[in-house]
Amino acid sequence: MKYKVGFIGWRGMVGSVLLNRMKEENDFEKIDPFFFTTSQIGKKGPYLKNGKISILYDAYDIDFLKELHIIITCQGAEYTKCVYKKLKKINWQGFWIDSSSLLRTDSNSIIILDPINYDSIVKGLNQGIKTFVGGNCTVSLMLLALGGLFQHNLIEWISVSTYQAISGAGSQQLKELLLQMEYFVNIFQKQKNKSILELESLISKACNNKNFPKNFLKFPLVNNLLPWIDSIQKNGQSKEEWKGMFETNKILNSVQNIPIDGTCVRISSLRCHSQSFTIKLKKDISINNIKLLIKHNNPWVRIISNTPQETMNFLNPISVSGTLNIPIGRIRKLNFGSLYCSAFTVGDQLLWGASEPLRRMLNILISL
């Protein structure tokens, strides 16, 4: 029997990447897929490799949704808030796989990152858990990069600075960043004969023009950065920073919480999140042993030598975009003492940071 699987939010960035990955891996051959929409009911769905094109169904049709074995949604928290409760109220027994953050704190959900917490996923399934949620993008990418150190219980605490691409904020924000870039290019084309200092002044002042594009971003991001992501918490953290410690420890099913804190920053990269770590180890181990533990934790992590050439070539968003690779470099001991080390990693947040854990969770379920 093929599982009936419903897809909601498949047109957005995360959903589109998910569908492309499923096509690449022939995942649609293993399931009976149904595609849903909130706005285009009755129109044609996506083209699949087998030539099948489905009709788009109403994403709010509870009577239809309740007949599905698995629902995968990339539609966002508002959709989950509305539909998930209705399905649970009628005792729907299917599996819910969600990319939004709404259910991550729910005690009856598991945050999924199977290269790191496969055993917890299987244990949860055996205990009757049916809600599986993709984790925060930077948390998932950090765990894959530093998985070997977490696995061997070597981390006392981590301070992290993230450099997060605009695609993590959404498609409208990404488009607006491109419009901001275009705005600057137009200024340059008209004024390119001016001195470099005059050009810099013109461009910096242009950010305050009333017609400068910032309807979605609210602030200039090109020629700028934004050291705040998401809402403020009582302790002064942003919610994005708060997620780092909470979600890491939930994924790891930690007996004693590992302290994780830092500053999350939005930058003008289009895709891929970067992170700089300051790590305090529980015991002194050599850099070579640190690299070996990291390297052997999962097949996707890549150790980048701490040299200028290797770092510049391979430890950046452009070299990682569109791949499942998790490069990690700048690994060295710090002047603070032998228990302290640094590392820098980059990962595609639309893949391992969002869609890939959903795809892999689906495959775990259909292999039962």
Buried (B, 14 or more C-beta within 10 A) or exposed (E): EEBBBBBBBBBBBBBBBBBBBBBEEEBBEBBBBBBBBBEEBEEEBBEBEEEEEBEBBBBBEEEBBBEBBBBBBBBBBEBBEEBBEEBEEEEBEBBBBBBBBBBBEEEEBBBBBBBBBEEBBEEBBEEEBBBBBBBBBBBBBBBBBBBBBBBBBBBBBBBBBBBBBBBBBBBEBBEBBEBBBEBBEEBEEEEEEEEEEEBEEBBEEBBEEEEBBBEBBEEBBBBBEBEBBBEEEEEEBBBBBBBBBBBBBBBBEEEEEBBBBBBBBBBBBBBBBBBBBBBBBEEEBEEEEBBBBBBEBBEBBBBBBBEEEBBEEBBBBEBBBEBBBBBBBBBEBEEEEEBBBBBBBBBBBBBBBBBBBBBBBBBBBBEE
